[in-house]
Amino acid sequence: MLGPKPLKDYYSKNTVVFLYTFFLIIYSLKSNSIVIKFPLVQYFQRDIGFSESNAGSLMHVGTYLSKLFIVIGGILGDGYLGLYPTLIIGNIITIISCFLMVLVGHSKSSLMCWISFMVFSIFYGMSFPVLTTIRNSQYIGNDEERHVHQNTFYAYYCLNILAFLVLLFVPDAFKRFGIFAPFYYYAIVLLISLILLIMFYKSFYHQPRDNDKIKSFINLLFKKIDMTEEKMKERKAILQLITITIPLAMFQVLYRLKESCWIQAGNKMNKNFYGYQIEPQQIELINIAIVILLSPFIRTYITTYLVKKIGVLKTLIIAMFILILSYAINTVVDIISLSTQLHIAYQLPSYIIVTLAEVMFFPTLESFIYILSPPGYKTILQSLADIYTSIYGLIYMTALKKISALFGKYKFIIEQTTTSAILLVIAISLLLFYKGNFNKIGKKEKKIKI
């Protein structure tokens, strides 16, 4: 039976159960980013008077720019404060910024609203690498790699269920509590999590702190310390991971294009479903629902088979090609919809295929980075992968939205064809370099079991 092994030196059985539930609740916030983005875009359009393109661009700039501070979570979590104090501080400031966002929102000040959103995102983003490290480090022992994969998938699956339930009731929340209702939701969930975290603080395993973690990390990379054989291996593993996550992180940016591109395109389609009018933000429910339905099958049979046969890295490359296929199909749908209004059901094939890519890629990538990271640097390396995503997103998504807006009704087609071309180049480049520079990574990651 798969599950945590209770070890006296680490966690009791009850503590593991609590940890597992606790981190699923907080980690679910990562998938619910659309709950935050949608009301802010609507706010900038309706109350501030921005165009749809400018409001979307501002959201992308704010989101990705703020996530550049993710590395703060990595440094504090691995070094100066420790994992749990970092979470407590991040939760407190995020809760304050949630209520601040609601207050300044009513004042209709675009500057104050954007600043509040930045504060929210900075400390909200700090939690990402910390939570990943804590959740995956629950399992210690000979079968650690298998349990990390198992744990990552369970978290991914449950957070999609939570995201589905939240988005299902968001339209009603907008009608009752106004456009900033999601911030009340975030504040309440984070407050409950904060209370539980403080109550069980002494029950957690607290890793030894290293106040010079970032200094030792830099010294190791630039060989400013005595390089023993063990240190050389650590440095090589870190450099390999930093190199390989550069193109892999781009996948995450390009995948996120569907959140804006597909949803906006879907808004112009026939949304009538047996008398029920589908709200714009509920279109994302299609993707999440398919994830919930298909991910157990995909993980159990498809991903497991591919990882055992060809290794993790090549499995991630295959996911890239699948994403290209989904964008190609949706581009055809967009071209046809230029001359006639199609029903939103025509987007379903694209959502099903993109779900296959999503389920194969995201849980596998997260556990791939964690397992291959040297001990003591797992949170920092996880945060570096997030920073790559933020930098790519800040440059690419902002530029793409601005350029595609010049093409009017063809903008969705331009966005998807451009994205598909870039994905194709990345996937082919990874395949060409795989047998050379990443041979040793390939040999090691083939041993990873699911």
C-alpha positions in Angstrom: 0.0 0.0 0.0 1.4 3.4 -1.0 1.6 6.0 1.7 3.9 7.7 4.2 6.2 5.6 6.4 5.9 6.7 10.0 9.5 7.3 11.3 10.1 8.3 14.9 12.8 10.8 13.9 10.6 12.7 11.5 6.8 12.6 11.7 4.2 10.8 13.7 1.3 9.2 11.7 -1.2 11.9 12.9 1.2 14.7 12.0 1.6 13.4 8.5 -2.1 13.2 8.0 -2.5 16.8 9.2 0.4 18.0 7.0 -1.1 16.3 4.0 -4.5 17.9 4.4 -3.1 21.3 5.4 -0.9 21.6 2.4 -3.5 20.5 0.0 -5.7 23.3 1.2 -3.1 26.0 0.8 -1.6 24.5 -2.4 -5.0 24.6 -4.0 -4.7 28.4 -4.1 -2.1 28.0 -6.8 -4.6 26.5 -9.2 -7.2 29.1 -8.4 -5.2 32.0 -9.8 -8.0 32.6 -12.3 -10.3 33.4 -9.4 -8.0 36.3 -8.7 -7.3 37.3 -12.3 -10.9 37.5 -13.5 -12.2 40.0 -11.0 -9.2 42.2 -11.4 -9.4 42.3 -15.2 -13.1 43.1 -14.9 -12.3 45.8 -12.3 -9.7 47.5 -14.6 -12.2 47.3 -17.5 -15.4 48.3 -15.8 -14.3 50.8 -13.2 -10.9 52.2 -14.4 -11.9 52.2 -18.2 -9.0 50.1 -19.6 -9.5 48.2 -22.8 -9.7 44.4 -22.7 -6.2 44.1 -24.1 -4.6 46.6 -21.7 -6.4 45.1 -18.7 -5.1 41.7 -19.7 -1.6 42.9 -20.3 -1.6 44.7 -16.9 -2.7 41.5 -15.2 0.1 39.5 -16.8 2.7 42.2 -15.9 1.6 42.3 -12.3 1.4 38.6 -12.0 4.7 37.6 -13.5 6.6 40.6 -12.1 5.5 39.9 -8.6 6.5 36.2 -8.9 10.1 37.3 -9.5 10.1 37.5 -5.7 9.5 33.8 -5.4 13.2 33.3 -4.7 12.7 35.1 -1.4 10.6 32.1 -0.3 13.4 29.8 -1.4 16.1 31.7 0.5 14.1 32.1 3.7 12.7 28.6 3.6 16.0 26.8 3.0 18.1 29.1 5.2 17.4 32.2 7.3 13.9 31.4 8.8 13.1 27.8 8.0 10.1 26.4 6.1 7.4 26.9 8.6 8.2 30.4 9.9 8.4 31.5 6.3 4.8 30.2 5.7 3.5 31.9 8.9 4.9 35.3 7.9 3.8 34.9 4.3 0.3 33.9 5.4 -0.1 36.9 7.8 1.0 39.5 5.2 -1.1 37.9 2.5 -4.2 38.0 4.7 -3.6 41.7 5.4 -3.2 42.4 1.6 -6.4 40.6 0.8 -8.5 42.9 3.0 -6.4 45.9 1.7 -7.3 44.9 -1.8 -11.0 45.0 -1.0 -10.7 48.4 0.7 -8.8 50.1 -2.1 -10.9 48.5 -4.7 -13.9 50.5 -3.5 -11.9 53.7 -3.8 -11.4 52.9 -7.5 -7.8 53.9 -7.4 -6.0 51.9 -10.1 -2.5 52.6 -8.6 -3.5 51.5 -5.1 -5.3 48.5 -6.4 -2.2 47.4 -8.4 0.1 48.0 -5.5 -2.1 45.9 -3.2 -2.2 43.2 -5.8 1.6 43.3 -6.0 1.9 42.9 -2.2 -0.6 40.0 -2.3 1.3 38.2 -5.1 4.8 38.7 -3.6 4.0 37.0 -0.3 1.5 34.6 -1.9 4.2 33.5 -4.3 6.7 33.0 -1.5 4.8 30.0 -0.4 5.1 28.0 -3.7 8.6 26.6 -3.4 8.3 26.2 0.4 5.1 24.2 0.2 6.5 22.0 -2.6 9.5 21.1 -0.5 7.6 20.5 2.7 4.9 18.3 1.0 7.4 16.2 -0.9 9.8 15.8 2.1 7.2 14.0 4.1 8.4 10.7 2.8 11.8 9.5 3.9 13.3 6.0 3.2 14.2 3.6 0.4 11.0 4.3 -1.5 11.2 8.1 -1.2 11.1 8.7 -5.0 8.0 6.6 -5.4 6.2 8.4 -2.5 7.2 11.8 -3.8 5.6 11.0 -7.2 2.5 9.6 -5.5 2.3 12.6 -3.1 2.7 15.1 -5.9 0.0 13.5 -8.0 -2.5 13.3 -5.1 -2.0 17.0 -4.3 -2.4 17.9 -8.0 -5.6 15.9 -8.2 -7.1 17.2 -5.0 -6.3 20.8 -5.7 -8.1 20.5 -9.1 -11.2 19.2 -7.2 -11.0 22.2 -4.8 -10.5 24.6 -7.8 -13.5 23.1 -9.5 -15.7 23.6 -6.4 -14.5 27.2 -5.9 -15.0 28.3 -9.5 -18.4 26.6 -9.7 -19.8 29.0 -7.1 -17.8 32.1 -8.0 -20.6 33.7 -10.2 -23.0 33.6 -7.2 -20.3 35.1 -5.0 -19.9 38.0 -7.5 -23.6 38.7 -7.4 -23.8 38.6 -3.6 -20.5 40.1 -2.4 -19.3 42.1 -5.4 -16.3 41.6 -7.7 -13.8 41.3 -4.9 -15.5 38.3 -3.3 -12.6 35.9 -4.2 -10.3 37.9 -1.8 -12.6 37.2 1.1 -12.3 33.5 0.1 -8.5 33.7 0.1 -8.4 35.5 3.4 -10.6 33.0 5.2 -8.8 30.0 3.9 -5.4 31.5 4.7 -6.6 32.5 8.2 -7.8 29.0 8.9 -4.5 27.6 7.6 -2.5 30.0 9.8 -4.4 29.0 12.9 -3.8 25.3 12.3 -0.1 26.0 11.4 0.4 27.8 14.7 -1.5 25.2 16.7 0.6 22.3 15.3 3.8 24.2 15.0 5.7 22.2 17.7 4.6 18.9 16.1 6.4 19.5 12.8 9.9 18.4 12.0 12.1 21.5 11.7 15.1 21.1 9.5 18.3 22.7 10.7 18.6 26.3 9.6 21.6 27.7 7.6 21.7 31.5 7.7 24.4 31.5 5.0 22.4 29.3 2.7 22.4 31.7 -0.2 26.1 32.5 0.3 27.0 28.8 0.3 24.8 28.2 -2.8 26.7 31.0 -4.7 30.1 29.8 -3.4 29.3 26.3 -4.6 28.3 27.4 -8.0 31.4 29.6 -8.5 33.8 27.1 -6.8 34.7 29.6 -4.0 35.0 26.8 -1.5 37.1 23.6 -1.1 35.6 21.3 -3.8 35.4 17.8 -2.4 34.1 15.0 -4.6 30.7 15.3 -3.0 30.6 19.0 -3.5 31.6 18.6 -7.2 28.7 16.2 -7.6 26.3 18.6 -5.9 27.5 21.5 -8.2 27.1 19.4 -11.3 23.6 18.3 -10.3 22.6 21.9 -9.6 24.0 23.2 -13.0 22.3 20.4 -14.9 18.9 21.2 -13.2 19.3 24.9 -13.8 20.0 24.2 -17.5 17.3 21.7 -18.1 14.6 23.8 -16.3 15.2 26.8 -18.6 13.3 25.3 -21.6 10.9 23.3 -19.4 9.8 26.4 -17.6 8.8 27.9 -20.9 6.2 25.1 -21.3 4.4 26.5 -18.2 4.2 30.0 -19.7 2.9 28.7 -23.1 0.4 26.4 -21.4 -1.0 29.3 -19.4 -1.9 31.0 -22.7 -5.1 29.0 -22.8 -6.4 30.7 -19.7 -6.7 34.0 -21.5 -6.7 33.1 -25.2 -9.2 30.2 -25.1 -11.5 31.8 -22.5 -11.7 35.1 -24.5 -12.3 33.1 -27.7 -15.0 31.1 -25.9 -16.8 34.2 -24.8 -17.6 34.9 -28.5 -19.0 31.5 -29.1 -22.5 30.2 -28.5 -22.5 29.5 -24.7 -26.1 28.3 -24.4 -26.1 24.8 -22.9 -29.7 23.4 -22.6 -31.0 26.7 -21.5 -28.1 27.5 -19.1 -25.8 30.4 -20.1 -22.2 29.5 -19.3 -20.4 32.4 -17.5 -17.0 33.4 -18.9 -15.0 32.4 -15.8 -16.8 29.0 -15.8 -15.3 28.0 -19.1 -12.2 27.1 -17.2 -14.3 24.5 -15.4 -14.2 22.4 -18.5 -10.4 22.0 -18.2 -10.5 21.3 -14.5 -13.4 18.8 -14.8 -11.5 16.9 -17.5 -8.5 16.8 -15.3 -10.5 15.3 -12.5 -12.0 12.7 -14.8 -9.0 11.7 -16.8 -5.9 12.3 -14.6 -6.2 9.0 -12.6 -6.3 7.0 -15.9 -3.5 9.0 -17.6 -1.2 8.8 -14.6 -1.8 5.1 -13.9 -1.4 3.9 -17.4 0.1 6.5 -19.8 2.6 8.4 -17.7 3.7 5.4 -15.7 4.4 3.4 -18.9 6.3 6.3 -20.6 8.5 7.1 -17.6 9.5 3.4 -17.3 10.2 3.0 -21.0 11.8 6.3 -22.0 12.5 8.2 -18.8 11.0 11.4 -17.2 12.7 14.0 -19.5 11.5 12.4 -22.7 8.0 12.1 -21.2 8.0 15.8 -20.6 9.1 16.4 -24.2 6.1 14.3 -25.4 3.8 16.4 -23.3 5.1 19.5 -25.3 4.2 17.9 -28.6 0.7 17.1 -27.2 0.2 20.7 -26.2 1.2 21.8 -29.8 -1.5 19.4 -31.1 -4.2 21.0 -28.8 -3.3 24.5 -29.9 -3.3 23.4 -33.6 -6.9 22.0 -33.2 -8.1 25.1 -31.4 -6.5 27.3 -34.1 -8.7 25.5 -36.7 -11.7 26.1 -34.5 -10.9 29.8 -34.3 -10.4 30.1 -38.1 -13.8 28.5 -38.7 -15.5 30.7 -36.1 -14.4 33.8 -38.0 -17.2 33.2 -40.5 -19.8 31.5 -38.3 -20.5 31.4 -34.5 -19.7 27.9 -33.3 -20.9 26.3 -30.1 -18.4 26.3 -27.2 -18.5 22.5 -27.3 -16.1 22.7 -30.3 -13.4 23.6 -27.8 -13.8 20.3 -26.0 -11.4 18.3 -28.1 -8.7 20.9 -27.4 -9.4 20.8 -23.7 -9.2 17.0 -23.6 -5.9 16.9 -25.4 -4.4 19.8 -23.4 -5.4 18.0 -20.2 -3.4 15.0 -21.3 -0.3 17.3 -21.7 -1.1 19.0 -18.4 -1.4 15.8 -16.3 1.7 14.3 -17.9 3.8 17.4 -17.4 3.2 19.3 -14.2 3.2 16.6 -11.5 6.1 14.9 -13.3 8.2 18.1 -13.6 7.7 19.0 -9.9 8.8 15.7 -8.6 11.6 15.6 -11.3 13.1 18.8 -9.9 12.6 17.8 -6.2 14.2 14.3 -6.5 17.2 15.4 -8.6 17.9 18.5 -6.4 20.8 18.0 -3.9 19.7 18.0 -0.2 19.6 21.4 1.3 18.9 23.2 -2.0 15.5 21.8 -3.0 13.5 24.9 -2.2 16.0 27.3 -3.8 16.1 25.2 -7.1 12.3 25.0 -7.1 12.0 28.7 -6.7 14.5 29.2 -9.6 12.3 27.2 -11.9 9.4 29.5 -10.9 11.5 32.5 -11.6 12.3 31.3 -15.1 8.5 31.0 -15.7 8.0 34.6 -14.3 10.7 36.1 -16.6 9.4 34.3 -19.7 5.9 35.3 -18.8 6.7 38.9 -18.2 8.4 39.3 -21.6 6.6 36.9 -23.8 2.9 37.2 -22.7 3.1 41.0 -22.5 4.7 41.3 -25.9 2.4 38.7 -27.4 -0.8 40.4 -26.2 0.4 43.8 -27.5 1.4 42.5 -30.9 -1.6 40.2 -31.4 -4.0 43.0 -30.6 -2.8 44.7 -33.8 -4.3 41.9 -35.8 -7.9 42.5 -34.6 -10.1 39.4 -35.0 -7.1 37.3 -36.0 -5.3 37.9 -32.7 -6.2 34.5 -31.2 -4.9 32.7 -34.3 -1.7 34.7 -34.2 -1.2 34.0 -30.5 -1.7 30.2 -30.9 0.4 29.8 -34.0 3.3 31.8 -32.5 3.1 29.8 -29.3 3.0 26.5 -31.2 6.1 27.4 -33.2 8.1 28.3 -30.1 7.0 25.1 -28.4 8.1 23.1 -31.4 11.5 24.7 -31.4 11.9 24.0 -27.7 10.8 20.3 -28.0 13.1 19.6 -31.0 16.1 21.4 -29.2 15.6 19.2 -26.1 15.6 16.1 -28.2 18.8 17.1 -30.1 20.6 17.9 -26.9 19.2 15.0 -24.8 21.8 12.4 -26.0 24.7 14.8 -25.5 24.6 17.2 -22.6 21.8 15.5 -20.7 22.8 11.9 -21.0 23.6 11.5 -17.3 20.4 13.2 -16.3 18.6 10.7 -18.6 20.3 7.7 -16.9 19.5 8.9 -13.5 15.9 10.0 -14.0 15.1 6.6 -15.7 15.5 5.1 -12.2 12.6 7.3 -10.9 9.6 5.1 -10.2 5.9 6.2 -10.1 
